[in-house]
Structures are given as structure tokens and as C-alpha cells.
Amino acid sequence: MRETYGTNASPGLREPRRTLPCRPADARRTVRQAVADRCGARAVPCDDVALEDALLVTSELTTNAILHGGGITGFDVDVDPGTVRVTVCDRSDDVPVVHDPVDDRGRFRLGGRGWPIVCRLARDVSVAGLPCGGKRITAVVPLG
């Protein structure tokens, strides 16, 4: 069984739903609740370190959507046995890129570490364009 926490309310669905987060803290709270609900329903302990990884990935994806993607336009959390799948949509068609942390003058750049963190902590990351513009980024983070 899979628990889904999303943003689109559809009549007749039995899946728990949440509202669209407007801040990274809201998104983290949604992920924490989804994992707690899933672990509680199965009576299995949650790995705190793995949960912190999922929360960090959530923070980075939502922050990047706000700072670089024109805002969060979609957010979903799926909790399967052993993984958390976090999906964040934004308005930008630009694919995330990794920048050298040091500029041409040898000075450290501010920021630019979020995408490498996501790629390092997630087991799988995908970026897909949306039909009406923007993109969807999905990261699958192991829970233990």
C-alpha cells in the first residue's frame, strides 16, 4: 500500500491530501507527516537519519523552485515501503545545473549547492518538462 500526499483534490479518492506548500517549512512538515503516518500504519520504526535526508531534499527542491523556478506550482509526496518520492513543480523550463563553487577570480560563490545535495542524497532524480510550461522534479530518497 502506498500513501500519497498531494496537492490536487479529486472527489472519490481515498488518499490523504494536503494543500500546496508555499514555503519549504510547509513542505518539510508535509513530508514528515507522510512518513510518520506510513511508519505508524505499518508499526515500523522510521530511520531518523533517512528522514532527515528526505527533509533536506525537500527543502532544497522547494527552495530552488521559489528562487529559480518562479514559485512552486505543484507538490506531491508518495511514501512506499522503503522510500519517499518528493515531486516539486515550478514555472521554469530551465533544467538545474551544477556551478563550480569558486568563480574565475578564486572567490567562493554564494549558494549553488542545493542541486548537488539533492543528487547526492536521492537514489533517483528525474526532471521532466510540463505540457503547459515549467518542469517537474522528482527525487526518490531511501528511508533506511
PyRosetta script that sets phi, psi and omega in degrees:
from pyrosetta import init, pose_from_sequence

init()
pose = pose_from_sequence("MRETYGTNASPGLREPRRTLPCRPADARRTVRQAVADRCGARAVPCDDVALEDALLVTSELTTNAILHGGGITGFDVDVDPGTVRVTVCDRSDDVPVVHDPVDDRGRFRLGGRGWPIVCRLARDVSVAGLPCGGKRITAVVPLG")
pose.set_psi(1, 143.9)
pose.set_omega(1, -178.3)
pose.set_phi(2, -122.8)
pose.set_psi(2, 132.7)
pose.set_omega(2, 175.0)
pose.set_phi(3, -94.4)
pose.set_psi(3, 134.7)
pose.set_omega(3, -179.6)
pose.set_phi(4, -121.6)
pose.set_psi(4, 132.2)
pose.set_omega(4, 176.3)
pose.set_phi(5, -122.0)
pose.set_psi(5, 112.8)
pose.set_omega(5, -174.5)
pose.set_phi(6, -133.7)
pose.set_psi(6, -162.8)
pose.set_omega(6, -174.7)
pose.set_phi(7, -119.6)
pose.set_psi(7, -12.7)
pose.set_omega(7, -176.0)
pose.set_phi(8, -101.2)
pose.set_psi(8, 118.8)
pose.set_omega(8, 178.7)
pose.set_phi(9, -86.0)
pose.set_psi(9, 120.1)
pose.set_omega(9, 178.1)
pose.set_phi(10, -124.7)
pose.set_psi(10, 128.8)
pose.set_omega(10, -179.6)
pose.set_phi(11, -62.5)
pose.set_psi(11, 144.2)
pose.set_omega(11, 176.1)
pose.set_phi(12, 89.7)
pose.set_psi(12, -13.4)
pose.set_omega(12, 178.5)
pose.set_phi(13, -77.3)
pose.set_psi(13, 141.5)
pose.set_omega(13, 179.3)
pose.set_phi(14, -98.9)
pose.set_psi(14, 3.7)
pose.set_omega(14, -178.1)
pose.set_phi(15, -79.5)
pose.set_psi(15, 142.3)
pose.set_omega(15, 175.0)
pose.set_phi(16, -62.9)
pose.set_psi(16, 142.8)
pose.set_omega(16, -179.1)
pose.set_phi(17, -125.5)
pose.set_psi(17, 151.7)
pose.set_omega(17, 177.4)
pose.set_phi(18, -130.0)
pose.set_psi(18, 163.2)
pose.set_omega(18, 177.1)
pose.set_phi(19, -83.5)
pose.set_psi(19, 161.1)
pose.set_omega(19, -179.9)
pose.set_phi(20, -64.7)
pose.set_psi(20, 123.2)
pose.set_omega(20, 179.5)
pose.set_phi(21, -71.9)
pose.set_psi(21, 141.7)
pose.set_omega(21, 177.2)
pose.set_phi(22, -105.0)
pose.set_psi(22, -10.4)
pose.set_omega(22, 179.6)
pose.set_phi(23, -134.8)
pose.set_psi(23, 153.4)
pose.set_omega(23, 176.0)
pose.set_phi(24, -56.1)
pose.set_psi(24, -35.3)
pose.set_omega(24, 179.7)
pose.set_phi(25, -62.6)
pose.set_psi(25, -38.1)
pose.set_omega(25, 177.2)
pose.set_phi(26, -64.5)
pose.set_psi(26, -41.8)
pose.set_omega(26, 179.2)
pose.set_phi(27, -64.8)
pose.set_psi(27, -43.5)
pose.set_omega(27, 177.8)
pose.set_phi(28, -61.0)
pose.set_psi(28, -42.1)
pose.set_omega(28, 179.6)
pose.set_phi(29, -61.2)
pose.set_psi(29, -40.4)
pose.set_omega(29, 178.6)
pose.set_phi(30, -64.3)
pose.set_psi(30, -43.5)
pose.set_omega(30, 179.2)
pose.set_phi(31, -65.1)
pose.set_psi(31, -45.3)
pose.set_omega(31, 179.7)
pose.set_phi(32, -58.7)
pose.set_psi(32, -43.1)
pose.set_omega(32, -179.9)
pose.set_phi(33, -67.1)
pose.set_psi(33, -40.8)
pose.set_omega(33, 179.8)
pose.set_phi(34, -62.1)
pose.set_psi(34, -43.9)
pose.set_omega(34, 179.4)
pose.set_phi(35, -67.6)
pose.set_psi(35, -43.2)
pose.set_omega(35, 179.1)
pose.set_phi(36, -61.9)
pose.set_psi(36, -42.5)
pose.set_omega(36, 178.3)
pose.set_phi(37, -61.4)
pose.set_psi(37, -43.9)
pose.set_omega(37, -178.3)
pose.set_phi(38, -66.3)
pose.set_psi(38, -45.6)
pose.set_omega(38, 180.0)
pose.set_phi(39, -66.5)
pose.set_psi(39, -39.0)
pose.set_omega(39, 178.7)
pose.set_phi(40, -65.7)
pose.set_psi(40, -41.1)
pose.set_omega(40, -179.5)
pose.set_phi(41, -65.6)
pose.set_psi(41, -32.1)
pose.set_omega(41, -178.8)
pose.set_phi(42, -96.6)
pose.set_psi(42, -3.7)
pose.set_omega(42, -178.0)
pose.set_phi(43, 54.9)
pose.set_psi(43, 43.9)
pose.set_omega(43, 176.5)
pose.set_phi(44, -119.2)
pose.set_psi(44, 143.1)
pose.set_omega(44, 178.5)
pose.set_phi(45, -71.0)
pose.set_psi(45, 146.6)
pose.set_omega(45, 176.9)
pose.set_phi(46, -95.9)
pose.set_psi(46, 136.3)
pose.set_omega(46, 177.0)
pose.set_phi(47, -74.7)
pose.set_psi(47, 113.1)
pose.set_omega(47, -176.2)
pose.set_phi(48, -61.6)
pose.set_psi(48, -37.9)
pose.set_omega(48, 180.0)
pose.set_phi(49, -67.0)
pose.set_psi(49, -43.0)
pose.set_omega(49, 178.6)
pose.set_phi(50, -64.6)
pose.set_psi(50, -39.1)
pose.set_omega(50, 177.3)
pose.set_phi(51, -63.3)
pose.set_psi(51, -42.1)
pose.set_omega(51, 178.1)
pose.set_phi(52, -62.0)
pose.set_psi(52, -37.2)
pose.set_omega(52, 175.5)
pose.set_phi(53, -61.7)
pose.set_psi(53, -45.1)
pose.set_omega(53, 179.5)
pose.set_phi(54, -63.0)
pose.set_psi(54, -38.9)
pose.set_omega(54, 179.1)
pose.set_phi(55, -67.9)
pose.set_psi(55, -37.7)
pose.set_omega(55, 177.8)
pose.set_phi(56, -67.0)
pose.set_psi(56, -42.9)
pose.set_omega(56, 176.6)
pose.set_phi(57, -60.1)
pose.set_psi(57, -42.9)
pose.set_omega(57, 178.0)
pose.set_phi(58, -60.4)
pose.set_psi(58, -45.9)
pose.set_omega(58, 178.3)
pose.set_phi(59, -58.9)
pose.set_psi(59, -46.0)
pose.set_omega(59, -177.3)
pose.set_phi(60, -66.8)
pose.set_psi(60, -43.3)
pose.set_omega(60, -180.0)
pose.set_phi(61, -64.5)
pose.set_psi(61, -43.8)
pose.set_omega(61, -178.8)
pose.set_phi(62, -71.7)
pose.set_psi(62, -38.4)
pose.set_omega(62, 177.2)
pose.set_phi(63, -63.3)
pose.set_psi(63, -43.7)
pose.set_omega(63, 178.5)
pose.set_phi(64, -63.6)
pose.set_psi(64, -37.9)
pose.set_omega(64, 178.1)
pose.set_phi(65, -62.6)
pose.set_psi(65, -39.3)
pose.set_omega(65, -179.7)
pose.set_phi(66, -72.5)
pose.set_psi(66, -47.1)
pose.set_omega(66, -174.8)
pose.set_phi(67, -76.3)
pose.set_psi(67, -38.5)
pose.set_omega(67, -171.7)
pose.set_phi(68, -117.0)
pose.set_psi(68, -15.4)
pose.set_omega(68, -172.3)
pose.set_phi(69, -110.6)
pose.set_psi(69, 7.7)
pose.set_omega(69, 178.1)
pose.set_phi(70, 80.2)
pose.set_psi(70, 12.5)
pose.set_omega(70, 177.4)
pose.set_phi(71, 109.8)
pose.set_psi(71, 160.6)
pose.set_omega(71, 179.3)
pose.set_phi(72, -80.9)
pose.set_psi(72, 124.2)
pose.set_omega(72, 178.0)
pose.set_phi(73, -111.3)
pose.set_psi(73, -10.6)
pose.set_omega(73, 177.7)
pose.set_phi(74, -161.0)
pose.set_psi(74, 148.1)
pose.set_omega(74, -179.6)
pose.set_phi(75, -152.9)
pose.set_psi(75, 127.8)
pose.set_omega(75, 177.5)
pose.set_phi(76, -139.5)
pose.set_psi(76, 148.4)
pose.set_omega(76, 174.9)
pose.set_phi(77, -131.1)
pose.set_psi(77, 125.8)
pose.set_omega(77, 174.1)
pose.set_phi(78, -118.3)
pose.set_psi(78, 130.1)
pose.set_omega(78, 177.8)
pose.set_phi(79, -113.7)
pose.set_psi(79, 112.5)
pose.set_omega(79, 175.9)
pose.set_phi(80, -106.5)
pose.set_psi(80, 167.2)
pose.set_omega(80, 175.0)
pose.set_phi(81, -57.9)
pose.set_psi(81, 114.9)
pose.set_omega(81, 175.0)
pose.set_phi(82, 90.8)
pose.set_psi(82, -6.1)
pose.set_omega(82, -179.5)
pose.set_phi(83, -144.6)
pose.set_psi(83, 158.0)
pose.set_omega(83, 169.8)
pose.set_phi(84, -121.5)
pose.set_psi(84, 129.1)
pose.set_omega(84, 177.6)
pose.set_phi(85, -109.5)
pose.set_psi(85, 114.6)
pose.set_omega(85, -179.8)
pose.set_phi(86, -108.4)
pose.set_psi(86, 126.0)
pose.set_omega(86, 179.2)
pose.set_phi(87, -121.6)
pose.set_psi(87, 128.9)
pose.set_omega(87, 178.7)
pose.set_phi(88, -128.2)
pose.set_psi(88, 129.7)
pose.set_omega(88, 176.6)
pose.set_phi(89, -110.8)
pose.set_psi(89, 148.2)
pose.set_omega(89, 175.9)
pose.set_phi(90, -142.4)
pose.set_psi(90, -178.5)
pose.set_omega(90, -174.2)
pose.set_phi(91, -87.1)
pose.set_psi(91, -12.4)
pose.set_omega(91, -173.7)
pose.set_phi(92, -88.6)
pose.set_psi(92, 142.4)
pose.set_omega(92, 174.1)
pose.set_phi(93, -87.5)
pose.set_psi(93, -8.9)
pose.set_omega(93, -176.4)
pose.set_phi(94, -71.1)
pose.set_psi(94, 132.1)
pose.set_omega(94, 177.7)
pose.set_phi(95, -81.4)
pose.set_psi(95, 139.2)
pose.set_omega(95, 178.3)
pose.set_phi(96, -59.0)
pose.set_psi(96, 144.7)
pose.set_omega(96, 178.8)
pose.set_phi(97, -129.9)
pose.set_psi(97, 158.2)
pose.set_omega(97, 176.6)
pose.set_phi(98, -100.6)
pose.set_psi(98, 127.6)
pose.set_omega(98, 176.9)
pose.set_phi(99, -105.8)
pose.set_psi(99, 149.4)
pose.set_omega(99, 174.2)
pose.set_phi(100, -62.0)
pose.set_psi(100, 132.3)
pose.set_omega(100, -178.4)
pose.set_phi(101, -67.5)
pose.set_psi(101, -11.1)
pose.set_omega(101, -179.3)
pose.set_phi(102, -117.8)
pose.set_psi(102, 134.1)
pose.set_omega(102, 179.6)
pose.set_phi(103, -81.5)
pose.set_psi(103, -176.6)
pose.set_omega(103, -176.3)
pose.set_phi(104, -63.4)
pose.set_psi(104, -22.3)
pose.set_omega(104, 179.5)
pose.set_phi(105, -93.2)
pose.set_psi(105, 1.9)
pose.set_omega(105, 179.3)
pose.set_phi(106, 86.5)
pose.set_psi(106, 11.3)
pose.set_omega(106, 179.5)
pose.set_phi(107, -92.7)
pose.set_psi(107, 143.4)
pose.set_omega(107, 177.3)
pose.set_phi(108, -71.9)
pose.set_psi(108, 135.0)
pose.set_omega(108, 177.6)
pose.set_phi(109, -82.5)
pose.set_psi(109, 149.2)
pose.set_omega(109, 171.7)
pose.set_phi(110, -81.4)
pose.set_psi(110, 141.1)
pose.set_omega(110, 176.9)
pose.set_phi(111, 70.8)
pose.set_psi(111, -165.8)
pose.set_omega(111, 177.0)
pose.set_phi(112, 84.1)
pose.set_psi(112, 10.2)
pose.set_omega(112, -177.7)
pose.set_phi(113, -106.9)
pose.set_psi(113, -8.0)
pose.set_omega(113, -176.2)
pose.set_phi(114, -63.6)
pose.set_psi(114, -48.7)
pose.set_omega(114, -177.9)
pose.set_phi(115, -63.4)
pose.set_psi(115, -44.0)
pose.set_omega(115, 175.8)
pose.set_phi(116, -61.1)
pose.set_psi(116, -34.5)
pose.set_omega(116, 177.4)
pose.set_phi(117, -63.9)
pose.set_psi(117, -46.4)
pose.set_omega(117, 178.8)
pose.set_phi(118, -58.1)
pose.set_psi(118, -48.4)
pose.set_omega(118, -177.9)
pose.set_phi(119, -65.3)
pose.set_psi(119, -31.1)
pose.set_omega(119, -179.7)
pose.set_phi(120, -75.1)
pose.set_psi(120, -41.0)
pose.set_omega(120, -173.9)
pose.set_phi(121, -86.3)
pose.set_psi(121, -26.3)
pose.set_omega(121, -177.8)
pose.set_phi(122, -86.2)
pose.set_psi(122, 145.0)
pose.set_omega(122, 176.6)
pose.set_phi(123, -75.0)
pose.set_psi(123, -32.4)
pose.set_omega(123, -178.9)
pose.set_phi(124, -147.7)
pose.set_psi(124, 137.5)
pose.set_omega(124, 177.2)
pose.set_phi(125, -133.6)
pose.set_psi(125, 132.6)
pose.set_omega(125, 176.4)
pose.set_phi(126, -132.2)
pose.set_psi(126, 146.8)
pose.set_omega(126, 177.5)
pose.set_phi(127, -124.6)
pose.set_psi(127, 126.7)
pose.set_omega(127, -179.7)
pose.set_phi(128, -134.2)
pose.set_psi(128, 138.7)
pose.set_omega(128, 174.5)
pose.set_phi(129, -71.9)
pose.set_psi(129, 151.4)
pose.set_omega(129, 178.4)
pose.set_phi(130, -102.3)
pose.set_psi(130, 147.4)
pose.set_omega(130, -176.2)
pose.set_phi(131, -57.0)
pose.set_psi(131, -33.6)
pose.set_omega(131, -178.4)
pose.set_phi(132, -98.7)
pose.set_psi(132, 15.1)
pose.set_omega(132, -178.0)
pose.set_phi(133, 99.7)
pose.set_psi(133, 157.8)
pose.set_omega(133, -175.7)
pose.set_phi(134, 90.2)
pose.set_psi(134, -173.0)
pose.set_omega(134, -178.3)
pose.set_phi(135, -144.4)
pose.set_psi(135, 164.5)
pose.set_omega(135, 176.5)
pose.set_phi(136, -125.3)
pose.set_psi(136, 126.0)
pose.set_omega(136, 176.3)
pose.set_phi(137, -114.3)
pose.set_psi(137, 128.1)
pose.set_omega(137, 178.5)
pose.set_phi(138, -121.5)
pose.set_psi(138, 129.8)
pose.set_omega(138, 177.7)
pose.set_phi(139, -123.7)
pose.set_psi(139, 132.4)
pose.set_omega(139, 178.5)
pose.set_phi(140, -107.6)
pose.set_psi(140, 119.5)
pose.set_omega(140, -177.1)
pose.set_phi(141, -114.0)
pose.set_psi(141, 126.0)
pose.set_omega(141, 176.6)
pose.set_phi(142, -63.7)
pose.set_psi(142, 145.1)
pose.set_omega(142, 178.8)
pose.set_phi(143, -101.5)
pose.set_psi(143, 15.1)
pose.set_omega(143, 177.9)
pose.set_phi(144, 157.2)
pose.dump_pdb("model.pdb")
